[in-house]
Amino acid sequence: MHETQFGRYAIIDRLGAGGMAEVFRCRQTGLGGFDKVVVIKRILPHLASEPEFVNMFLDEARLAANLSHPNLVQVFEIDEMNGVPFIVMEHVKGPTLAQVLRAAAHHGKLRLGHVAKIVAGMAEGLAHAHHATDLAGEPLGIVHRDVSPQNVIVALDGTPKVLDFGVARARGRLANSQVGTLKGKLRYMAPEQIVTADGSLDARADVYSLG
């Protein structure tokens, strides 16, 4: 990695990478000592010339930007550098739910009160996404399709925040899912999500995955 900046955002470190994007922790500074840590998700540079991947990435940013809820990771803006788009998101201090579950299993402790708080928060965040509308008041029809412990961050105060709408189904997406292509993690999929691989799902699939 040779970059030290994403526009006005200075790179602190690289948090990781997946099949389509890489994630950085960055700092934004400004007048009067303004200092804010954010997370930047950038499409992998070698995919920036592939319209299908770029459209999927832009879909994620556009969908998430329409959502504002304490139990969803907030998207602040989308920009590009050298022709490669990136998303600026809220930085949440805390482990993923997957890490929490592994630690609970290791120590043999799983407090039902904590479980209830996490599940309730996730349900509220997903309900906000499911009922989201565009500026004209038309339903966006968002279905996350990948509700799983890896896609939830538990903040240090115990607040769960759902992230990663990269494979979400919604009205008006730029990228269309290929028929017969499963989206999400098999272990958490609702039966109809496996059988109905053409993407014709509704919010009940997310509720099943949450359960």
N, CA, C and O of each residue as an XYZ file, in Angstrom:
844
protein
N       0.848     -1.188      0.000
C       0.000      0.000      0.000
C       0.883      1.237      0.000
O       1.719      1.420      0.885
N       0.686      2.085     -1.006
C       1.516      3.275     -1.127
C       0.754      4.540     -0.711
O       1.370      5.555     -0.388
N      -0.578      4.482     -0.717
C      -1.340      5.680     -0.393
C      -1.210      6.044      1.082
O      -1.089      5.183      1.954
N      -1.238      7.324      1.322
C      -1.292      7.808      2.696
C      -2.562      8.606      2.937
O      -2.881      8.936      4.080
N      -3.297      8.923      1.860
C      -4.502      9.748      1.960
C      -5.592      9.200      1.051
O      -5.312      8.619      0.003
N      -6.840      9.394      1.470
C      -7.999      9.306      0.592
C      -8.602     10.704      0.582
O      -9.452     11.019      1.415
N      -8.175     11.535     -0.342
C      -8.644     12.908     -0.331
C      -8.236     13.592      0.962
O      -7.048     13.701      1.264
N      -9.230     14.057      1.733
C      -8.929     14.738      2.994
C      -8.813     13.775      4.172
O      -8.680     14.213      5.315
N      -8.861     12.481      3.909
C      -8.778     11.481      4.969
C      -7.384     10.851      4.981
O      -6.940     10.296      3.975
N      -6.701     10.940      6.119
C      -5.367     10.354      6.256
C      -5.499      8.906      6.741
O      -6.223      8.630      7.698
N      -4.802      7.995      6.080
C      -4.873      6.579      6.442
C      -4.101      6.324      7.738
O      -2.938      6.705      7.871
N      -4.770      5.674      8.684
C      -4.117      5.253      9.925
C      -3.566      3.842      9.755
O      -2.387      3.591     10.008
N      -4.432      2.919      9.322
C      -3.984      1.556      9.056
C      -5.014      0.841      8.186
O      -6.128      1.326      7.989
N      -4.623     -0.308      7.678
C      -5.493     -1.135      6.847
C      -6.084     -2.228      7.734
O      -5.353     -2.990      8.368
N      -7.423     -2.296      7.772
C      -8.088     -3.235      8.662
C      -8.257     -4.618      8.057
O      -8.316     -5.610      8.784
N      -8.335     -4.695      6.735
C      -8.501     -5.997      6.105
C      -9.039     -5.857      4.703
O      -9.209     -4.747      4.197
N      -9.308     -6.995      4.072
C      -9.800     -7.013      2.701
C     -10.657     -8.248      2.487
O     -10.491     -9.266      3.159
N     -11.579     -8.138      1.536
C     -12.423     -9.260      1.154
C     -12.315     -9.508     -0.329
O     -11.328     -9.135     -0.963
N     -13.336    -10.142     -0.883
C     -13.285    -10.481     -2.294
C     -13.455     -9.309     -3.222
O     -13.013     -9.357     -4.370
N     -14.102     -8.233     -2.736
C     -14.393     -7.110     -3.611
C     -13.818     -5.795     -3.113
O     -13.630     -4.872     -3.906
N     -13.532     -5.684     -1.810
C     -13.128     -4.389     -1.269
C     -12.112     -4.553     -0.152
O     -11.942     -5.638      0.404
N     -11.441     -3.452      0.166
C     -10.526     -3.406      1.307
C     -10.957     -2.264      2.213
O     -11.587     -1.303      1.771
N     -10.603     -2.385      3.495
C     -11.107     -1.467      4.504
C      -9.947     -0.828      5.253
O      -8.992     -1.506      5.633
N     -10.038      0.485      5.463
C      -8.996      1.253      6.139
C      -9.606      2.049      7.290
O     -10.761      2.468      7.233
N      -8.814      2.243      8.320
C      -9.166      3.204      9.365
C      -8.452      4.495      9.033
O      -7.247      4.498      8.782
N      -9.201      5.609      9.031
C      -8.641      6.886      8.593
C      -9.025      7.993      9.572
O      -9.919      7.839     10.404
N      -8.321      9.106      9.444
C      -8.574     10.272     10.294
C      -8.910     11.473      9.421
O      -8.244     11.756      8.425
N      -9.956     12.163      9.826
C     -10.325     13.413      9.174
C     -10.067     14.557     10.150
O     -10.547     14.525     11.283
N      -9.323     15.552      9.723
C      -9.038     16.707     10.577
C      -9.571     17.967      9.907
O      -9.807     18.002      8.699
N      -9.754     19.011     10.734
C     -10.282     20.254     10.188
C     -10.045     21.416     11.118
O      -9.233     21.340     12.040
N     -10.767     22.499     10.864
C     -10.602     23.732     11.632
C     -10.928     23.524     13.109
O     -11.767     22.696     13.464
N     -10.249     24.292     13.960
C     -10.553     24.278     15.383
C     -10.215     22.983     16.078
O     -10.809     22.655     17.105
N      -9.255     22.231     15.524
C      -8.868     20.978     16.146
C      -9.812     19.822     15.864
O      -9.764     18.800     16.547
N     -10.685     19.976     14.846
C     -11.605     18.892     14.486
C     -10.810     17.641     14.154
O      -9.884     17.680     13.344
N     -11.173     16.537     14.779
C     -10.437     15.289     14.591
C     -11.419     14.133     14.719
O     -11.976     13.907     15.793
N     -11.632     13.408     13.642
C     -12.637     12.335     13.624
C     -12.062     11.102     12.944
O     -11.462     11.204     11.874
N     -12.241      9.946     13.554
C     -11.807      8.680     12.964
C     -12.984      8.076     12.205
O     -14.096      7.997     12.728
N     -12.733      7.655     10.981
C     -13.759      7.031     10.150
C     -13.190      5.740      9.563
O     -11.996      5.459      9.668
N     -14.065      4.978      8.953
C     -13.650      3.782      8.220
C     -13.924      4.019      6.737
O     -15.000      4.488      6.364
N     -12.959      3.695      5.910
C     -13.128      3.830      4.466
C     -13.052      2.450      3.821
O     -12.103      1.691      4.022
N     -14.078      2.160      3.046
C     -14.143      0.906      2.298
C     -13.943      1.231      0.829
O     -14.709      1.999      0.248
N     -12.918      0.647      0.230
C     -12.585      0.954     -1.162
C     -12.665     -0.313     -1.999
O     -12.184     -1.369     -1.589
N     -13.271     -0.203     -3.170
C     -13.268     -1.332     -4.075
C     -11.824     -1.666     -4.434
O     -11.005     -0.763     -4.602
N     -11.507     -2.936     -4.553
C     -10.143     -3.330     -4.901
C      -9.763     -2.711     -6.248
O     -10.513     -2.816     -7.219
N      -8.601     -2.069     -6.301
C      -8.232     -1.323     -7.522
C      -8.338     -2.129     -8.814
O      -8.708     -1.584     -9.854
N      -8.016     -3.421     -8.758
C      -8.051     -4.198    -10.006
C      -9.483     -4.489    -10.468
O      -9.688     -4.972    -11.582
N     -10.482     -4.194     -9.610
C     -11.879     -4.375     -9.996
C     -12.534     -3.075    -10.428
O     -13.684     -3.075    -10.866
N     -11.811     -1.963    -10.307
C     -12.387     -0.654    -10.599
C     -12.738     -0.480    -12.075
O     -13.498      0.424    -12.422
N     -12.205     -1.319    -12.938
C     -12.515     -1.239    -14.363
C     -13.603     -2.231    -14.768
O     -13.930     -2.353    -15.949
N     -14.171     -2.949    -13.774
C     -15.216     -3.927    -14.050
C     -16.570     -3.325    -13.673
O     -16.861     -3.189    -12.484
N     -17.402     -2.962    -14.643
C     -18.670     -2.285    -14.350
C     -19.563     -3.041    -13.376
O     -20.224     -2.424    -12.540
N     -19.593     -4.366    -13.472
C     -20.469     -5.146    -12.595
C     -20.083     -4.954    -11.129
O     -20.950     -4.757    -10.277
N     -18.787     -5.012    -10.838
C     -18.335     -4.860     -9.464
C     -18.488     -3.423     -8.977
O     -18.839     -3.187     -7.821
N     -18.225     -2.470     -9.861
C     -18.383     -1.063     -9.493
C     -19.843     -0.774     -9.164
O     -20.132     -0.086     -8.186
N     -20.765     -1.293     -9.973
C     -22.182     -1.065     -9.722
C     -22.634     -1.694     -8.413
O     -23.427     -1.101     -7.681
N     -22.133     -2.899     -8.110
C     -22.456     -3.527     -6.826
C     -21.970     -2.677     -5.664
O     -22.669     -2.507     -4.666
N     -20.761     -2.144     -5.807
C     -20.174     -1.314     -4.761
C     -20.978     -0.029     -4.582
O     -21.251      0.383     -3.455
N     -21.357      0.605     -5.696
C     -22.140      1.841     -5.628
C     -23.530      1.580     -5.064
O     -24.081      2.418     -4.350
N     -24.102      0.411     -5.385
C     -25.391      0.048     -4.815
C     -25.326      0.005     -3.294
O     -26.205      0.530     -2.611
N     -24.279     -0.625     -2.769
C     -24.119     -0.713     -1.315
C     -24.071      0.681     -0.705
O     -24.745      0.952      0.289
N     -23.276      1.565     -1.299
C     -23.138      2.920     -0.762
C     -24.454      3.676     -0.828
O     -24.831      4.360      0.123
N     -25.152      3.554     -1.946
C     -26.396      4.302     -2.131
C     -27.484      3.815     -1.177
O     -28.209      4.617     -0.589
N     -27.590      2.500     -1.031
C     -28.595      1.953     -0.127
C     -28.319      2.364      1.313
O     -29.211      2.835      2.019
N     -27.076      2.182      1.739
C     -26.727      2.494      3.128
C     -26.854      3.982      3.422
O     -27.173      4.365      4.547
N     -26.607      4.826      2.420
C     -26.699      6.268      2.626
C     -28.131      6.714      2.890
O     -28.351      7.773      3.476
N     -29.120      5.907      2.458
C     -30.523      6.222      2.703
C     -30.971      5.835      4.101
O     -32.100      6.130      4.495
N     -30.091      5.173      4.862
C     -30.456      4.645      6.167
C     -29.768      5.433      7.273
O     -28.584      5.754      7.172
N     -30.504      5.740      8.313
C     -29.937      6.436      9.461
C     -30.609      5.895     10.718
O     -31.751      6.238     11.025
N     -29.888      5.049     11.436
C     -30.464      4.399     12.613
C     -29.324      4.017     13.550
O     -28.249      3.642     13.082
N     -29.535      4.104     14.876
C     -28.465      3.774     15.825
C     -27.951      2.345     15.726
O     -26.845      2.052     16.180
N     -28.751      1.445     15.131
C     -28.331      0.047     15.031
C     -27.847     -0.341     13.641
O     -27.754     -1.523     13.310
N     -27.542      0.662     12.838
C     -26.938      0.447     11.525
C     -25.675      1.288     11.437
O     -25.660      2.425     11.908
N     -24.614      0.748     10.841
C     -23.396      1.525     10.634
C     -23.691      2.624      9.622
O     -24.152      2.351      8.513
N     -23.425      3.855     10.005
C     -23.775      5.010      9.181
C     -22.782      5.216      8.045
O     -21.572      5.108      8.238
N     -23.305      5.513      6.860
C     -22.477      5.901      5.713
C     -22.518      7.419      5.591
O     -23.598      8.008      5.540
N     -21.351      8.056      5.542
C     -21.270      9.511      5.481
C     -21.208     10.043      4.053
O     -21.874     11.025      3.727
N     -20.417      9.403      3.206
C     -20.305      9.887      1.831
C     -19.648      8.831      0.961
O     -19.085      7.853      1.454
N     -19.732      9.051     -0.344
C     -19.009      8.230     -1.314
C     -18.231      9.171     -2.214
O     -18.726     10.223     -2.619
N     -16.997      8.771     -2.523
C     -16.129      9.602     -3.345
C     -15.248      8.667     -4.164
O     -15.455      7.453     -4.149
N     -14.295      9.202     -4.860
C     -13.361      8.382     -5.608
C     -11.985      9.029     -5.589
O     -11.847     10.240     -5.415
N     -10.983      8.199     -5.771
C      -9.617      8.685     -5.878
C      -8.940      7.908     -6.993
O      -8.890      6.679     -6.968
N      -8.423      8.632     -7.965
C      -7.791      8.017     -9.132
C      -8.722      7.036     -9.833
O      -8.297      5.995    -10.335
N     -10.016      7.401     -9.855
C     -10.986      6.568    -10.552
C     -11.478      5.368     -9.774
O     -12.260      4.574    -10.298
N     -11.037      5.216     -8.528
C     -11.445      4.072     -7.701
C     -12.400      4.577     -6.614
O     -11.990      5.375     -5.771
N     -13.680      4.124     -6.612
C     -14.635      4.643     -5.636
C     -14.388      4.110     -4.229
O     -13.891      2.998     -4.050
N     -14.745      4.925     -3.229
C     -14.663      4.482     -1.843
C     -15.834      5.049     -1.050
O     -16.424      6.067     -1.413
N     -16.155      4.355      0.048
C     -17.254      4.725      0.932
C     -16.673      5.149      2.271
O     -15.810      4.463      2.820
N     -17.137      6.270      2.799
C     -16.719      6.742      4.119
C     -17.822      6.384      5.118
O     -18.973      6.790      4.957
N     -17.457      5.622      6.148
C     -18.439      5.090      7.085
C     -18.067      5.417      8.526
O     -16.936      5.794      8.834
N     -19.044      5.263      9.379
C     -18.868      5.416     10.816
C     -17.849      4.403     11.342
O     -17.864      3.233     10.958
N     -16.967      4.869     12.222
C     -16.028      3.972     12.894
C     -16.641      3.546     14.222
O     -16.924      4.383     15.078
N     -16.844      2.248     14.390
C     -17.448      1.716     15.612
C     -16.379      0.944     16.373
O     -15.808     -0.014     15.852
N     -16.113      1.360     17.600
C     -15.151      0.656     18.434
C     -15.826     -0.550     19.068
O     -16.806     -0.413     19.800
N     -15.296     -1.725     18.781
C     -15.863     -2.932     19.359
C     -15.652     -4.129     18.453
O     -15.274     -3.969     17.292
N     -15.893     -5.328     18.968
C     -15.699     -6.555     18.186
C     -16.913     -6.851     17.316
O     -17.972     -6.252     17.499
N     -16.763     -7.764     16.381
C     -17.915     -8.268     15.643
C     -18.687     -9.223     16.552
O     -18.155     -9.722     17.544
N     -19.922     -9.463     16.206
C     -20.727    -10.412     16.975
C     -20.118    -11.809     16.900
O     -20.225    -12.584     17.850
N     -19.484    -12.131     15.787
C     -18.818    -13.430     15.661
C     -17.714    -13.567     16.711
O     -17.563    -14.627     17.320
N     -16.949    -12.504     16.921
C     -15.893    -12.528     17.935
C     -16.478    -12.635     19.344
O     -15.925    -13.322     20.203
N     -17.597    -11.951     19.572
C     -18.259    -12.030     20.882
C     -18.714    -13.457     21.156
O     -18.526    -13.972     22.258
N     -19.307    -14.089     20.162
C     -19.806    -15.453     20.333
C     -18.668    -16.436     20.572
O     -18.800    -17.356     21.381
N     -17.553    -16.248     19.875
C     -16.402    -17.137     20.092
C     -15.860    -16.974     21.506
O     -15.515    -17.960     22.158
N     -15.784    -15.733     21.981
C     -15.289    -15.494     23.331
C     -16.237    -16.082     24.372
O     -15.791    -16.642     25.373
N     -17.552    -15.956     24.139
C     -18.534    -16.511     25.068
C     -18.429    -18.030     25.127
O     -18.526    -18.626     26.200
N     -18.230    -18.655     23.962
C     -18.089    -20.118     23.929
C     -16.811    -20.548     24.645
O     -16.796    -21.559     25.347
N     -15.738    -19.771     24.463
C     -14.458    -20.113     25.090
C     -14.555    -20.041     26.608
O     -13.990    -20.883     27.307
N     -15.264    -19.049     27.119
C     -15.379    -18.872     28.565
C     -16.594    -19.585     29.149
O     -16.774    -19.617     30.366
N     -17.429    -20.160     28.277
C     -18.592    -20.883     28.756
C     -19.656    -20.001     29.382
O     -20.414    -20.450     30.241
N     -19.716    -18.739     28.951
C     -20.679    -17.801     29.505
C     -21.456    -17.122     28.380
O     -20.865    -16.588     27.442
N     -22.761    -17.145     28.478
C     -23.614    -16.458     27.518
C     -24.792    -15.874     28.288
O     -25.742    -16.587     28.610
N     -24.730    -14.592     28.579
C     -25.762    -13.944     29.393
C     -26.983    -13.623     28.537
O     -26.886    -12.931     27.524
N     -28.132    -14.140     28.967
C     -29.343    -13.990     28.171
C     -29.753    -12.522     28.027
O     -30.318    -12.133     27.005
N     -29.471    -11.712     29.042
C     -29.800    -10.289     28.942
C     -29.021     -9.611     27.834
O     -29.565     -8.790     27.095
N     -27.742     -9.955     27.718
C     -26.922     -9.386     26.654
C     -27.407     -9.864     25.286
O     -27.456     -9.090     24.330
N     -27.764    -11.145     25.205
C     -28.276    -11.692     23.950
C     -29.549    -10.956     23.534
O     -29.709    -10.594     22.369
N     -30.448    -10.737     24.488
C     -31.712    -10.069     24.186
C     -31.475     -8.641     23.691
O     -32.143     -8.185     22.763
N     -30.522     -7.934     24.311
C     -30.232     -6.564     23.897
C     -29.688     -6.529     22.475
O     -30.073     -5.672     21.680
N     -28.795     -7.456     22.157
C     -28.201     -7.491     20.816
C     -29.254     -7.837     19.770
O     -29.343     -7.175     18.736
N     -30.050     -8.867     20.032
C     -31.074     -9.279     19.067
C     -32.112     -8.175     18.870
O     -32.531     -7.908     17.744
N     -32.524     -7.536     19.963
C     -33.514     -6.464     19.848
C     -32.972     -5.293     19.029
O     -33.685     -4.726     18.201
N     -31.709     -4.934     19.264
C     -31.107     -3.841     18.503
C     -30.985     -4.170     17.030
O     -31.280     -3.335     16.175
N     -30.553     -5.377     16.733
C     -30.457     -5.786     15.335
C     -31.822     -5.760     14.663
O     -31.949     -5.328     13.518
N     -32.841     -6.224     15.378
C     -34.197     -6.239     14.821
C     -34.666     -4.824     14.506
O     -35.296     -4.594     13.474
N     -34.362     -3.874     15.389
C     -34.767     -2.491     15.147
C     -34.041     -1.906     13.933
O     -34.646     -1.216     13.113
N     -32.734     -2.190     13.828
C     -31.988     -1.687     12.677
C     -32.483     -2.269     11.368
O     -32.622     -1.550     10.378
N     -32.747     -3.564     11.356
C     -33.243     -4.207     10.141
C     -34.640     -3.704      9.786
O     -34.952     -3.511      8.611
N     -35.483     -3.490     10.804
C     -36.825     -2.959     10.531
C     -36.739     -1.588      9.866
O     -37.519     -1.276      8.966
N     -35.783     -0.769     10.317
C     -35.586      0.540      9.692
C     -35.223      0.374      8.216
O     -35.754      1.081      7.359
N     -34.321     -0.556      7.924
C     -33.923     -0.796      6.531
C     -35.099     -1.327      5.711
O     -35.304     -0.912      4.570
N     -35.864     -2.244      6.294
C     -36.976     -2.848      5.557
C     -38.061     -1.834      5.211
O     -38.738     -1.983      4.193
N     -38.237     -0.808      6.039
C     -39.293      0.174      5.808
C     -38.757      1.479      5.197
O     -39.492      2.462      5.103
N     -37.507      1.493      4.791
C     -36.908      2.711      4.238
C     -37.564      3.088      2.906
O     -37.999      2.229      2.139
N     -37.620      4.395      2.658
C     -38.183      4.912      1.412
C     -37.196      5.866      0.755
O     -36.255      6.337      1.393
N     -37.417      6.144     -0.511
C     -36.580      7.123     -1.202
C     -37.131      8.519     -0.949
O     -38.076      8.687     -0.178
N     -36.539      9.526     -1.602
C     -36.953     10.917     -1.363
C     -38.389     11.176     -1.787
O     -39.021     12.117     -1.306
N     -38.907     10.346     -2.686
C     -40.289     10.503     -3.140
C     -41.270      9.731     -2.264
O     -42.476      9.747     -2.511
N     -40.747      9.053     -1.238
C     -41.605      8.289     -0.352
C     -41.915      6.890     -0.835
O     -42.749      6.201     -0.249
N     -41.249      6.459     -1.904
C     -41.479      5.111     -2.429
C     -40.631      4.099     -1.666
O     -39.454      4.360     -1.418
N     -41.193      2.952     -1.286
C     -40.423      1.933     -0.562
C     -39.214      1.468     -1.369
O     -39.311      1.234     -2.574
N     -38.080      1.338     -0.694
C     -36.867      0.849     -1.359
C     -36.858     -0.668     -1.459
O     -36.150     -1.229     -2.296
N     -37.630     -1.334     -0.620
C     -37.708     -2.795     -0.694
C     -36.403     -3.478     -0.338
O     -36.035     -4.471     -0.965
N     -35.698     -2.964      0.657
C     -34.383     -3.510      1.003
C     -34.519     -4.819      1.768
O     -35.282     -4.915      2.729
N     -33.778     -5.810      1.332
C     -33.582     -7.059      2.072
C     -32.076     -7.268      2.163
O     -31.400     -7.354      1.138
N     -31.545     -7.350      3.379
C     -30.092     -7.407      3.575
C     -29.479     -8.643      2.914
O     -28.476     -8.530      2.208
N     -30.066     -9.813      3.134
C     -29.661    -11.108      2.556
C     -28.381    -11.694      3.129
O     -27.979    -12.784      2.722
N     -27.726    -11.006      4.064
C     -26.505    -11.578      4.650
C     -26.418    -11.211      6.133
O     -25.372    -10.782      6.620
N     -27.533    -11.388      6.838
C     -27.554    -11.139      8.282
C     -26.831    -12.292      8.970
O     -27.312    -13.425      8.975
N     -25.677    -11.992      9.545
C     -24.843    -13.017     10.164
C     -23.935    -12.348     11.187
O     -23.738    -11.134     11.132
N     -23.377    -13.120     12.123
C     -22.532    -12.512     13.164
C     -21.344    -11.726     12.625
O     -20.878    -10.789     13.274
N     -20.851    -12.094     11.453
C     -19.718    -11.378     10.875
C     -20.101     -9.967     10.430
O     -19.236     -9.103     10.296
N     -21.392     -9.733     10.202
C     -21.849     -8.445      9.695
C     -22.530     -7.597     10.763
O     -23.367     -6.745     10.463
N     -22.157     -7.847     12.009
C     -22.659     -7.052     13.128
C     -21.476     -6.661     14.007
O     -20.679     -7.512     14.402
N     -21.366     -5.371     14.309
C     -20.354     -4.906     15.257
C     -21.066     -4.572     16.564
O     -22.104     -3.910     16.562
N     -20.508     -5.029     17.664
C     -21.062     -4.717     18.981
C     -20.188     -3.623     19.590
O     -19.045     -3.872     19.973
N     -20.734     -2.417     19.675
C     -19.990     -1.288     20.231
C     -19.658     -1.545     21.698
O     -20.260     -2.406     22.341
N     -18.705     -0.797     22.211
C     -18.242     -1.013     23.580
C     -19.339     -0.798     24.616
O     -19.244     -1.311     25.731
N     -20.385     -0.039     24.257
C     -21.503      0.142     25.183
C     -22.570     -0.934     25.019
O     -23.624     -0.876     25.653
N     -22.287     -1.928     24.151
C     -23.216     -3.043     23.951
C     -24.195     -2.855     22.819
O     -25.000     -3.748     22.553
N     -24.153     -1.707     22.134
C     -25.081     -1.448     21.029
C     -24.668     -2.220     19.777
O     -23.546     -2.050     19.301
N     -25.547     -3.064     19.234
C     -25.210     -3.773     17.995
C     -25.473     -2.888     16.781
O     -26.447     -2.135     16.751
N     -24.598     -2.984     15.782
C     -24.753     -2.207     14.556
C     -24.559     -3.125     13.354
O     -23.490     -3.704     13.160
N     -25.603     -3.245     12.563
C     -25.550     -4.077     11.359
C     -24.827     -3.312     10.256
O     -25.031     -2.110     10.088
N     -23.990     -4.008      9.514
C     -23.267     -3.384      8.403
C     -23.300     -4.266      7.178
O     -23.859     -5.362      7.199
N     -22.705     -3.788      6.129
C     -22.488     -4.516      4.877
C     -23.783     -4.842      4.142
O     -24.330     -5.938      4.259
N     -24.257     -3.856      3.382
C     -25.413     -4.062      2.512
C     -24.957     -4.368      1.081
O     -25.662     -4.071      0.116
N     -23.779     -4.959      0.963
C     -23.202     -5.217     -0.355
C     -23.980     -6.204     -1.199
O     -23.928     -6.137     -2.427
N     -24.709     -7.131     -0.561
C     -25.479     -8.105     -1.338
C     -26.978     -7.895     -1.135
O     -27.779     -8.772     -1.458
N     -27.356     -6.732     -0.597
C     -28.767     -6.462     -0.347
C     -29.562     -6.438     -1.645
O     -29.063     -6.041     -2.699
N     -30.816     -6.877     -1.536
C     -31.745     -6.747     -2.657
C     -32.560     -5.481     -2.420
O     -32.986     -5.215     -1.296
N     -32.777     -4.705     -3.469
C     -33.557     -3.487     -3.330
C     -34.035     -3.036     -4.700
O     -33.463     -3.393     -5.730
N     -35.102     -2.239     -4.685
C     -35.609     -1.665     -5.931
C     -34.605     -0.653     -6.470
O     -34.047      0.142     -5.712
N     -34.379     -0.685     -7.768
C     -33.550      0.323     -8.415
C     -32.056      0.101     -8.297
O     -31.277      1.039     -8.467
N     -31.642     -1.126     -8.009
C     -30.207     -1.398     -7.963
C     -29.587     -1.203     -9.346
O     -30.219     -1.448    -10.374
N     -28.333     -0.755     -9.338
C     -27.604     -0.623    -10.606
C     -27.170     -1.976    -11.129
O     -27.169     -2.216    -12.336
N     -26.795     -2.872    -10.199
C     -26.332     -4.210    -10.569
C     -27.442     -5.207    -10.334
O     -28.122     -5.150     -9.309
N     -27.634     -6.116    -11.264
C     -28.634     -7.153    -11.133
C     -27.978     -8.464    -10.737
O     -26.939     -8.843    -11.277
N     -28.609     -9.163     -9.770
C     -28.079    -10.461     -9.351
C     -28.241    -11.467    -10.481
O     -29.248    -11.464    -11.190
N     -27.257    -12.312    -10.639
C     -27.351    -13.370    -11.632
C     -28.294    -14.446    -11.114
O     -28.204    -14.859     -9.958
N     -29.193    -14.893    -11.975
C     -30.136    -15.938    -11.593
C     -29.362    -17.194    -11.215
O     -28.433    -17.603    -11.912
N     -29.763    -17.802    -10.095
C     -29.099    -19.020     -9.645
C     -27.892    -18.778     -8.773
O     -27.242    -19.733     -8.348
N     -27.566    -17.500     -8.486
C     -26.412    -17.181     -7.651
C     -26.880    -16.877     -6.235
O     -27.647    -15.938     -6.018
N     -26.419    -17.668     -5.274
C     -26.790    -17.442     -3.882
C     -26.021    -16.265     -3.313
O     -24.824    -16.114     -3.556
N     -26.723    -15.428     -2.552
C     -26.109    -14.292     -1.885
C     -26.241    -14.495     -0.380
O     -27.335    -14.757      0.120
N     -25.133    -14.375      0.338
C     -25.175    -14.543      1.779
C     -24.453    -15.805      2.219
O     -23.762    -16.453      1.434
N     -24.629    -16.140      3.497
C     -23.942    -17.300      4.085
C     -24.948    -18.423      4.305
O     -25.974    -18.230      4.956
N     -24.648    -19.587      3.761
C     -25.585    -20.710      3.748
C     -26.087    -21.052      5.147
O     -27.253    -21.404      5.321
N     -25.221    -20.950      6.130
C     -25.576    -21.351      7.494
C     -26.738    -20.547      8.063
O     -27.475    -21.045      8.915
N     -26.911    -19.300      7.599
C     -27.928    -18.418      8.167
C     -29.088    -18.145      7.218
O     -29.984    -17.368      7.549
N     -29.084    -18.767      6.053
C     -30.108    -18.468      5.057
C     -31.456    -19.093      5.399
O     -31.540    -20.212      5.906
N     -32.504    -18.330      5.105
C     -33.852    -18.884      5.167
C     -34.024    -19.894      4.030
O     -33.406    -19.741      2.977
N     -34.857    -20.929      4.228
C     -35.051    -21.927      3.161
C     -35.442    -21.309      1.827
O     -34.957    -21.731      0.777
N     -36.331    -20.295      1.866
C     -36.764    -19.685      0.599
C     -35.635    -18.922     -0.081
O     -35.663    -18.735     -1.297
N     -34.628    -18.472      0.697
C     -33.492    -17.783      0.091
C     -32.630    -18.769     -0.689
O     -32.033    -18.410     -1.705
N     -32.566    -19.990     -0.222
C     -31.799    -21.024     -0.920
C     -32.547    -21.494     -2.158
O     -31.958    -21.653     -3.227
N     -33.851    -21.716     -2.007
C     -34.660    -22.237     -3.111
C     -34.923    -21.169     -4.157
O     -34.901    -21.443     -5.356
N     -35.174    -19.939     -3.692
C     -35.517    -18.842     -4.593
C     -34.277    -18.011     -4.869
O     -34.144    -16.905     -4.344
N     -33.377    -18.523     -5.677
C     -32.107    -17.843     -5.924
C     -32.213    -16.723     -6.946
O     -31.202    -16.145     -7.344
N     -33.469    -16.405     -7.385
C     -33.618    -15.311     -8.353
C     -33.752    -13.953     -7.667
O     -33.918    -12.933     -8.335
N     -33.678    -13.938     -6.324
C     -33.692    -12.678     -5.603
C     -35.061    -12.190     -5.183
O     -35.167    -11.117     -4.591
N     -36.137    -12.957     -5.476
C     -37.491    -12.519     -5.113
C     -37.776    -12.876     -3.663
O     -38.492    -13.833     -3.369
N     -37.199    -12.086     -2.766
C     -37.338    -12.300     -1.331
C     -37.971    -11.078     -0.695
O     -38.040    -10.011     -1.306
N     -38.437    -11.240      0.546
C     -38.885    -10.082      1.300
C     -38.205    -10.088      2.663
O     -37.336    -10.919      2.929
N     -38.603     -9.165      3.515
C     -37.924     -8.948      4.791
C     -37.941    -10.171      5.700
O     -37.102    -10.278      6.594
N     -38.864    -11.082      5.493
C     -38.942    -12.266      6.344
C     -37.674    -13.117      6.281
O     -37.344    -13.815      7.239
N     -36.967    -13.057      5.153
C     -35.708    -13.806      5.043
C     -34.674    -13.284      6.037
O     -33.936    -14.067      6.635
N     -34.618    -11.965      6.216
C     -33.696    -11.381      7.195
C     -34.092    -11.743      8.627
O     -33.234    -12.002      9.471
N     -35.406    -11.758      8.893
C     -35.883    -12.107     10.230
C     -35.509    -13.536     10.566
O     -35.130    -13.829     11.700
N     -35.612    -14.429      9.591
C     -35.192    -15.818      9.792
C     -33.704    -15.878     10.120
O     -33.296    -16.554     11.065
N     -32.896    -15.168      9.336
C     -31.452    -15.175      9.565
C     -31.107    -14.633     10.952
O     -30.227    -15.163     11.630
N     -31.802    -13.583     11.366
C     -31.580    -13.024     12.697
C     -31.889    -14.056     13.774
O     -31.144    -14.198     14.744
N     -33.008    -14.783     13.592
C     -33.363    -15.817     14.563
C     -32.306    -16.891     14.658
O     -32.454    -17.836     15.432
